[in-house]
Amino acid sequence: MISISSDVIRGYNDTIILCLLMKGPSYGYEISKQIRTISEEKYVIKETTLYSAFTRMEKNGYIESFYDDNNATGKRRTYYRITDAGRAYYHTKCEEWNLTQEVVSKFILREEYQNGNT
């Protein structure tokens, strides 16, 4: 099975995480699991990548972290929630993605390029 290279998706890790946080607060392992499930195992985010993104986005004011001591396991878990700035950033990145996809699709899998005609 082909999986997505981290180089290809690197610029959109924050967008993916913010998309999931738009649905409500969550924690690292759950977000990682959702990414794996929604992508049908085609993209598995590394733990270091995920937590680096959390740190960067919190520093930029896109998310906030908080602790939840009231979970079934009794372990203290760090949750993340999106901020208004994070919602605005998410929408900007979605617009950027649409433009990127439009431009790149002009060059990928075009029949005339595949056949050597330019």
Protein Blocks (a to p, Z undefined) as FASTA:
>chain_A
ZZddfklmmmmmmmmmmmmmmnoccdfklmmmmmmmmnnopaccdfklmmmmmmmmmmno
paccdddfbbfkopacddddddfklmmmmmmmmmmmmmmmmmmmmmgopfklmnopZZ
